[in-house]
Amino acid sequence: MASTKEYYDYVLDQLSLLDGISSRKMMGEYILYYKGKIFGGIYDDRFLIKKTESSMDLLKNGIEEIPYEGAKPMLMVDEIDNKEFLKKLVEKIYPELPAKK
């Protein structure tokens, strides 16, 4: 099942406090970037974020989800209605993400 454009638009609106968010559509899903680094994605209308020390700390009850078959587990973001929290979450994990290739 592919993600809907409506859910994608909603997630991007919730991330609007951050400068430097971009995305790329891939096989019906969306990969999300912050300042050029992949930090998460939208898979089957689920907002998933990479597992890092900070994301696991901030998403204490975060549920691990597999974005697609064969992928590494990511954390589902439940607090999607809280723009300030999402801003803090993405800014905190940014230094822990792998460098751009």
OpenMM code with the backbone's topology and positions (N, CA, C; nanometers):
from openmm import Vec3, app, unit

residues = "MET ALA SER THR LYS GLU TYR TYR ASP TYR VAL LEU ASP GLN LEU SER LEU LEU ASP GLY ILE SER SER ARG LYS MET MET GLY GLU TYR ILE LEU TYR TYR LYS GLY LYS ILE PHE GLY GLY ILE TYR ASP ASP ARG PHE LEU ILE LYS LYS THR GLU SER SER MET ASP LEU LEU LYS ASN GLY ILE GLU GLU ILE PRO TYR GLU GLY ALA LYS PRO MET LEU MET VAL ASP GLU ILE ASP ASN LYS GLU PHE LEU LYS LYS LEU VAL GLU LYS ILE TYR PRO GLU LEU PRO ALA LYS LYS".split()
positions = [
    Vec3(0.0852, -0.1184, 0.0000),
    Vec3(0.0000, 0.0000, 0.0000),
    Vec3(0.0893, 0.1241, 0.0000),
    Vec3(0.0640, 0.2145, -0.0892),
    Vec3(0.1405, 0.3385, -0.0965),
    Vec3(0.0807, 0.4432, -0.0023),
    Vec3(0.1624, 0.5387, 0.0350),
    Vec3(0.1157, 0.6493, 0.1199),
    Vec3(0.0319, 0.7454, 0.0371),
    Vec3(-0.0635, 0.8084, 0.1021),
    Vec3(-0.1485, 0.9045, 0.0326),
    Vec3(-0.0806, 1.0413, 0.0263),
    Vec3(-0.1137, 1.1163, -0.0752),
    Vec3(-0.0612, 1.2525, -0.0903),
    Vec3(-0.1100, 1.3393, 0.0260),
    Vec3(-0.2302, 1.3141, 0.0741),
    Vec3(-0.2859, 1.3918, 0.1852),
    Vec3(-0.2030, 1.3728, 0.3123),
    Vec3(-0.1657, 1.2484, 0.3416),
    Vec3(-0.0850, 1.2232, 0.4617),
    Vec3(0.0534, 1.2859, 0.4455),
    Vec3(0.1113, 1.2714, 0.3277),
    Vec3(0.2413, 1.3328, 0.2978),
    Vec3(0.2350, 1.4842, 0.3202),
    Vec3(0.1329, 1.5488, 0.2650),
    Vec3(0.1175, 1.6941, 0.2814),
    Vec3(0.1024, 1.7317, 0.4286),
    Vec3(0.0282, 1.6502, 0.5040),
    Vec3(0.0086, 1.6772, 0.6461),
    Vec3(0.1414, 1.6695, 0.7222),
    Vec3(0.2197, 1.5646, 0.6969),
    Vec3(0.3486, 1.5495, 0.7655),
    Vec3(0.4400, 1.6665, 0.7314),
    Vec3(0.4469, 1.7039, 0.6047),
    Vec3(0.5332, 1.8177, 0.5676),
    Vec3(0.4864, 1.9461, 0.6352),
    Vec3(0.3560, 1.9650, 0.6481),
    Vec3(0.3053, 2.0831, 0.7181),
    Vec3(0.3477, 2.0789, 0.8650),
    Vec3(0.3438, 1.9624, 0.9261),
    Vec3(0.3834, 1.9488, 1.0667),
    Vec3(0.5333, 1.9733, 1.0854),
    Vec3(0.6124, 1.9545, 0.9806),
    Vec3(0.7571, 1.9788, 0.9866),
    Vec3(0.7941, 2.1201, 0.9400),
    Vec3(0.6955, 2.2042, 0.9216),
    Vec3(0.7175, 2.3364, 0.8613),
    Vec3(0.7977, 2.4333, 0.9485),
    Vec3(0.8183, 2.4035, 1.0763),
    Vec3(0.9011, 2.4902, 1.1609),
    Vec3(1.0503, 2.4731, 1.1315),
    Vec3(1.0832, 2.3700, 1.0543),
    Vec3(1.2227, 2.3412, 1.0211),
    Vec3(1.2563, 2.3926, 0.8817),
    Vec3(1.3655, 2.4685, 0.8700),
    Vec3(1.4168, 2.5052, 0.7388),
    Vec3(1.5060, 2.3921, 0.6925),
    Vec3(1.5003, 2.3582, 0.5664),
    Vec3(1.5892, 2.2554, 0.5148),
    Vec3(1.5266, 2.1188, 0.5010),
    Vec3(1.3933, 2.1091, 0.5100),
    Vec3(1.3255, 1.9816, 0.4879),
    Vec3(1.3019, 1.9640, 0.3382),
    Vec3(1.3346, 1.8457, 0.2896),
    Vec3(1.3036, 1.8111, 0.1513),
    Vec3(1.2631, 1.6643, 0.1481),
    Vec3(1.2143, 1.6206, 0.0343),
    Vec3(1.1688, 1.4825, 0.0231),
    Vec3(1.1879, 1.4324, -0.1188),
    Vec3(1.1799, 1.3010, -0.1308),
    Vec3(1.1868, 1.2384, -0.2622),
    Vec3(1.0873, 1.1228, -0.2626),
    Vec3(1.0046, 1.1208, -0.3648),
    Vec3(0.9076, 1.0122, -0.3781),
    Vec3(0.9785, 0.8921, -0.4382),
    Vec3(0.9532, 0.7753, -0.3769),
    Vec3(1.0160, 0.6532, -0.4253),
    Vec3(0.9182, 0.5371, -0.4093),
    Vec3(0.8738, 0.4828, -0.5192),
    Vec3(0.7837, 0.3676, -0.5219),
    Vec3(0.6599, 0.3886, -0.4340),
    Vec3(0.5987, 0.5044, -0.4420),
    Vec3(0.4757, 0.5312, -0.3690),
    Vec3(0.4955, 0.5756, -0.2257),
    Vec3(0.6199, 0.5825, -0.1824),
    Vec3(0.6510, 0.6266, -0.0466),
    Vec3(0.7391, 0.7508, -0.0558),
    Vec3(0.7737, 0.8105, 0.0576),
    Vec3(0.8488, 0.9354, 0.0586),
    Vec3(0.9664, 0.9266, 0.1546),
    Vec3(1.0839, 0.9585, 0.1057),
    Vec3(1.2030, 0.9671, 0.1895),
    Vec3(1.2172, 1.1123, 0.2311),
    Vec3(1.2425, 1.1367, 0.3593),
    Vec3(1.2518, 1.2720, 0.4130),
    Vec3(1.3967, 1.3067, 0.4472),
    Vec3(1.4359, 1.4288, 0.4125),
    Vec3(1.5712, 1.4790, 0.4356),
    Vec3(1.5648, 1.6058, 0.5197),
    Vec3(1.6656, 1.6243, 0.6020),
    Vec3(1.6849, 1.7501, 0.6733),
    Vec3(1.8272, 1.7934, 0.6448),
    Vec3(1.8403, 1.9088, 0.5838),
    Vec3(1.9711, 1.9631, 0.5446),
    Vec3(2.0535, 1.8592, 0.4685),
    Vec3(1.9861, 1.7849, 0.3820),
    Vec3(2.0532, 1.6898, 0.2958),
    Vec3(2.0733, 1.5508, 0.3516),
    Vec3(2.0445, 1.5288, 0.4798),
    Vec3(2.0607, 1.3966, 0.5406),
    Vec3(1.9239, 1.3297, 0.5545),
    Vec3(1.9196, 1.2003, 0.5221),
    Vec3(1.7954, 1.1252, 0.5406),
    Vec3(1.7710, 1.1066, 0.6908),
    Vec3(1.6519, 1.1471, 0.7350),
    Vec3(1.6186, 1.1283, 0.8767),
    Vec3(1.4971, 1.0395, 0.8972),
    Vec3(1.4211, 1.0166, 0.7930),
    Vec3(1.3018, 0.9345, 0.8081),
    Vec3(1.2270, 0.9237, 0.6783),
    Vec3(1.1008, 0.8845, 0.6909),
    Vec3(1.0194, 0.8711, 0.5720),
    Vec3(0.8744, 0.8472, 0.6058),
    Vec3(0.7960, 0.8458, 0.5014),
    Vec3(0.6532, 0.8175, 0.5126),
    Vec3(0.6303, 0.6876, 0.4359),
    Vec3(0.5884, 0.5855, 0.5095),
    Vec3(0.5694, 0.4525, 0.4543),
    Vec3(0.4320, 0.4016, 0.4950),
    Vec3(0.3474, 0.3702, 0.3978),
    Vec3(0.2121, 0.3197, 0.4262),
    Vec3(0.1387, 0.4110, 0.5245),
    Vec3(0.1478, 0.5417, 0.4990),
    Vec3(0.0837, 0.6426, 0.5855),
    Vec3(0.1284, 0.6319, 0.7312),
    Vec3(0.2557, 0.5995, 0.7496),
    Vec3(0.3188, 0.6011, 0.8819),
    Vec3(0.4409, 0.6909, 0.8722),
    Vec3(0.4585, 0.7815, 0.9681),
    Vec3(0.5765, 0.8669, 0.9740),
    Vec3(0.6795, 0.7946, 1.0594),
    Vec3(0.7870, 0.7493, 0.9942),
    Vec3(0.8916, 0.6747, 1.0625),
    Vec3(1.0206, 0.7545, 1.0603),
    Vec3(1.0979, 0.7404, 1.1669),
    Vec3(1.2217, 0.8157, 1.1816),
    Vec3(1.3345, 0.7172, 1.2145),
    Vec3(1.4559, 0.7522, 1.1720),
    Vec3(1.5704, 0.6647, 1.1975),
    Vec3(1.5938, 0.6480, 1.3471),
    Vec3(1.6398, 0.5282, 1.3818),
    Vec3(1.6732, 0.5011, 1.5211),
    Vec3(1.8115, 0.5579, 1.5513),
    Vec3(1.8159, 0.6500, 1.6453),
    Vec3(1.9412, 0.7051, 1.6963),
    Vec3(1.9281, 0.7099, 1.8478),
    Vec3(2.0357, 0.7430, 1.9145),
    Vec3(2.0290, 0.7559, 2.0597),
    Vec3(1.9238, 0.8589, 2.0997),
    Vec3(1.9240, 0.9730, 2.0312),
    Vec3(1.8280, 1.0792, 2.0652),
    Vec3(1.6846, 1.0417, 2.0305),
    Vec3(1.6626, 0.9786, 1.9161),
    Vec3(1.5246, 0.9440, 1.8804),
    Vec3(1.4693, 0.8399, 1.9780),
    Vec3(1.5533, 0.7461, 2.0190),
    Vec3(1.5066, 0.6465, 2.1163),
    Vec3(1.4795, 0.7109, 2.2520),
    Vec3(1.5572, 0.8138, 2.2871),
    Vec3(1.5363, 0.8837, 2.4133),
    Vec3(1.4081, 0.9677, 2.4090),
    Vec3(1.3884, 1.0417, 2.2992),
    Vec3(1.2716, 1.1294, 2.2887),
    Vec3(1.1419, 1.0533, 2.2618),
    Vec3(1.1531, 0.9402, 2.1944),
    Vec3(1.0358, 0.8566, 2.1669),
    Vec3(1.0412, 0.7339, 2.2579),
    Vec3(1.0347, 0.7590, 2.3867),
    Vec3(1.0535, 0.6531, 2.4864),
    Vec3(0.9624, 0.5329, 2.4633),
    Vec3(0.8414, 0.5570, 2.4195),
    Vec3(0.7476, 0.4484, 2.3922),
    Vec3(0.7364, 0.4226, 2.2422),
    Vec3(0.8390, 0.4638, 2.1696),
    Vec3(0.8374, 0.4478, 2.0247),
    Vec3(0.8300, 0.3015, 1.9838),
    Vec3(0.7450, 0.2753, 1.8900),
    Vec3(0.7259, 0.1403, 1.8396),
    Vec3(0.8150, 0.1222, 1.7175),
    Vec3(0.8916, 0.0146, 1.7179),
    Vec3(0.9748, -0.0164, 1.6019),
    Vec3(0.8862, -0.0701, 1.4909),
    Vec3(0.9073, -0.0166, 1.3724),
    Vec3(0.8326, -0.0596, 1.2547),
    Vec3(0.9315, -0.0841, 1.1416),
    Vec3(0.8992, -0.1763, 1.0544),
    Vec3(0.9782, -0.2013, 0.9351),
    Vec3(0.9125, -0.1225, 0.8216),
    Vec3(0.9855, -0.0281, 0.7599),
    Vec3(0.9236, 0.0534, 0.6548),
    Vec3(0.8849, -0.0271, 0.5310),
    Vec3(0.9675, -0.1258, 0.4953),
    Vec3(0.9410, -0.2134, 0.3818),
    Vec3(1.0252, -0.3387, 0.4022),
    Vec3(0.9902, -0.4434, 0.3338),
    Vec3(1.0572, -0.5713, 0.3514),
    Vec3(1.2076, -0.5589, 0.3263),
    Vec3(1.2859, -0.6073, 0.4213),
    Vec3(1.4310, -0.6062, 0.4098),
    Vec3(1.4980, -0.4820, 0.4671),
    Vec3(1.4197, -0.3845, 0.5131),
    Vec3(1.4758, -0.2600, 0.5672),
    Vec3(1.5038, -0.2733, 0.7161),
    Vec3(1.5909, -0.1860, 0.7649),
    Vec3(1.6180, -0.1798, 0.9087),
    Vec3(1.4970, -0.1196, 0.9797),
    Vec3(1.4734, -0.1613, 1.1045),
    Vec3(1.3616, -0.1035, 1.1795),
    Vec3(1.3817, 0.0462, 1.2033),
    Vec3(1.2712, 0.1165, 1.2041),
    Vec3(1.2685, 0.2590, 1.2340),
    Vec3(1.1687, 0.2795, 1.3475),
    Vec3(1.1609, 0.4003, 1.3989),
    Vec3(1.0659, 0.4308, 1.5059),
    Vec3(0.9463, 0.5071, 1.4515),
    Vec3(0.8289, 0.4651, 1.4911),
    Vec3(0.7084, 0.5347, 1.4503),
    Vec3(0.6907, 0.6586, 1.5374),
    Vec3(0.6587, 0.7692, 1.4737),
    Vec3(0.6366, 0.8950, 1.5446),
    Vec3(0.4869, 0.9098, 1.5679),
    Vec3(0.4475, 0.9044, 1.6951),
    Vec3(0.3065, 0.9174, 1.7313),
    Vec3(0.2665, 1.0624, 1.7564),
    Vec3(0.3596, 1.1441, 1.8040),
    Vec3(0.3279, 1.2831, 1.8383),
    Vec3(0.3336, 1.3722, 1.7149),
    Vec3(0.2654, 1.3319, 1.6118),
    Vec3(0.2731, 1.4033, 1.4848),
    Vec3(0.1974, 1.5367, 1.4877),
    Vec3(0.1093, 1.5552, 1.5831),
    Vec3(0.0326, 1.6798, 1.5913),
    Vec3(0.1074, 1.7912, 1.6636),
    Vec3(0.2250, 1.7627, 1.7156),
    Vec3(0.3014, 1.8589, 1.7946),
    Vec3(0.4218, 1.9098, 1.7139),
    Vec3(0.4038, 2.0236, 1.6468),
    Vec3(0.5086, 2.0787, 1.5600),
    Vec3(0.6371, 2.1087, 1.6365),
    Vec3(0.6254, 2.1617, 1.7572),
    Vec3(0.7449, 2.1950, 1.8369),
    Vec3(0.8235, 2.0687, 1.8721),
    Vec3(0.7527, 1.9623, 1.9088),
    Vec3(0.8189, 1.8366, 1.9400),
    Vec3(0.8908, 1.7810, 1.8168),
    Vec3(0.8249, 1.7851, 1.7017),
    Vec3(0.8873, 1.7340, 1.5786),
    Vec3(1.0122, 1.8140, 1.5432),
    Vec3(1.0067, 1.9445, 1.5618),
    Vec3(1.1233, 2.0294, 1.5360),
    Vec3(1.2392, 1.9874, 1.6263),
    Vec3(1.2099, 1.9720, 1.7541),
    Vec3(1.3118, 1.9309, 1.8516),
    Vec3(1.3680, 1.7933, 1.8161),
    Vec3(1.2812, 1.7005, 1.7800),
    Vec3(1.3218, 1.5644, 1.7470),
    Vec3(1.4179, 1.5630, 1.6280),
    Vec3(1.3822, 1.6286, 1.5210),
    Vec3(1.4663, 1.6283, 1.4009),
    Vec3(1.5980, 1.7007, 1.4268),
    Vec3(1.5935, 1.8126, 1.4970),
    Vec3(1.7176, 1.8857, 1.5272),
    Vec3(1.8101, 1.8032, 1.6173),
    Vec3(1.7535, 1.7279, 1.7111),
    Vec3(1.8352, 1.6472, 1.8023),
    Vec3(1.9026, 1.5300, 1.7316),
    Vec3(1.8318, 1.4666, 1.6388),
    Vec3(1.8909, 1.3492, 1.5742),
    Vec3(1.9855, 1.3872, 1.4606),
    Vec3(1.9739, 1.5077, 1.4085),
    Vec3(2.0544, 1.5486, 1.2933),
    Vec3(2.2047, 1.5197, 1.3101),
    Vec3(2.2684, 1.5590, 1.4221),
    Vec3(2.4119, 1.5321, 1.4359),
    Vec3(2.4466, 1.3822, 1.4405),
    Vec3(2.3489, 1.2996, 1.4739),
    Vec3(2.3728, 1.1556, 1.4849),
    Vec3(2.3532, 1.0813, 1.3523),
    Vec3(2.3027, 1.1493, 1.2522),
    Vec3(2.2766, 1.0857, 1.1236),
    Vec3(2.4062, 1.0748, 1.0435),
    Vec3(2.4158, 0.9730, 0.9585),
    Vec3(2.5366, 0.9589, 0.8756),
    Vec3(2.5559, 1.0810, 0.7853),
    Vec3(2.6819, 1.1115, 0.7574),
    Vec3(2.7143, 1.2242, 0.6702),
    Vec3(2.6608, 1.1985, 0.5299),
    Vec3(2.6347, 1.3078, 0.4590),
    Vec3(2.5894, 1.2978, 0.3199),
    Vec3(2.6956, 1.2276, 0.2369),
    Vec3(2.6499, 1.1482, 0.1407),
    Vec3(2.7443, 1.0780, 0.0528),
    Vec3(2.7758, 1.1627, -0.0691),
] * unit.nanometer
topology = app.Topology()
chain = topology.addChain("A")
for resn in residues:
    res = topology.addResidue(resn, chain)
    for name in ("N", "CA", "C"):
        topology.addAtom(name, app.Element.getBySymbol(name[0]), res)
